[in-house]
Amino acid sequence: MKKISLISFLDFAMLISQGLLADCLRSKVYDSRMLAFLSDTYPNSLAIIVSAILVVILYEGRNFLPHFSSYTLGILLYEFLQVVLPEGTFDIMDLLMTAIMYLMVVLIWVLAQQRAILIESSGDRVAAHKDANHK
């Protein structure tokens, strides 16, 4: 039940932020090219972040990269689908931001996994050292 509540909350937060930020921020940020880029592509950024969180929650971190990659592929395919949709708005910058965010999340995941392995191995060495001292 907790997973469903969290998923519902994340969906709600994404929809609210999409509407609020689109109205409030976009009209104010076009003085800066970087802020305009971030403002225009934040829905894709948010979709990648939410996808990463959902993969961790739903699959409990197991097989993160294949699951996360398939979610990201779905987001990219949806962007290409915008070309043929009647109200679609295909934007190459959305593709770019999706790729950038994907790479950032994968990098963070790999670094976190390496850190977890280092912490675990250092804990094993400490335990082995304590066992050796008690004998």
Protein Blocks (a to p, Z undefined) as FASTA:
>chain_A
ZZmmmmmmmmmmmmmmmmmmmmmmmmmmmmpmklmmmmmmmmmmmmmmmmmmmmmmmnno
paklmmmmmmmmmmmmmmmmmmmpmkbccdfklmmmmmmmmmmmmmmmmmmmmmmmmmmm
mmmmmmmmmmmmmZZ
